[in-house]
Amino acid sequence: MEKEQHEDHSDELLNEAKELFGLFDKNSEGSVDINELGTMLRGLNLSPTEEEVNNIKKEIDPSDSGKFNQDAFLEIIRKRPKETDTIEDLTKALAFLVSEDKTSSTIDAEEFKKFMTSKGEPLQSAEIEEVLSDFNIVQDEKINIKEFATQLMTK
């Protein structure tokens, strides 16, 4: 039963990808500008880093033509790993990455902001403030890690 749900989800994602490709194929040429790839992936609620997008660009357009077709795009979508993280996995990862006390159930909001503006693909302060505001998770300058992870997984 669970496998069927994954297949349905994959079919749904592929259908969304086909529709999205059609929107970006403005002249109905059967191809889209390679620079639209990141936007398209994010439009499907996938979250590739810029490095991942650049690697996918090389894979999807090996001849460096500056364009890619729908079949190549759908193949990339099929090959993307499924999101299998659980709330517990995300909770542990957040605690490990951000907090010095790896067993704490909360993280200091300022420590979180500092981490998010300096590690990986840094976010802007305004982006972090928007996330914290949207999620409404800061209490007494602390973020409940499990609550934050739960909200991330359900949005």
C-alpha positions, 0 to 999 in steps of 0.5 A: 500500500505504501509503495502505491502511495509513492507511485501515485505521488511520483505520477502526480509530480511527473504530471506537474512537471509536464504542465510546468514544462509547457508553461516554460516552453513559451514558443512550443518549441519543445525546449526550455532555456537552461537558466530556467531549470532552478526555477522549475525545480523549485516550482515543483517544491523541490529544493535543490542547492545552486550547486545541485542545479549547476550539476543537473544543468551539465547532466541535462544539457551535456552539449551546452546548447543552452536548452533542454527538452521535456524528456530530459527534464522528466528523467531528472525528476524521476531520478531525484531521491524521494523525501524520506526524512522523518520528523525525528530525523529532521529534529536530530539534524537541526539539534546537531547542526545548530546547537552545542548541546546535542540533546537539548529540545530547544535552540537559541533563536539568535544562535539559529539565526547566526547559523542560518546566515553563515552556513551552507547556502546562507539566508538573508536575515529578512528571510530568516525573520520571515520563516520564524514569523510564519512558523510562530515558533520562538518562545522566550528567545528559544525555538522548540526543535521538534515543533519546528521540524514538525512544521517544516515537514508539514508545509 
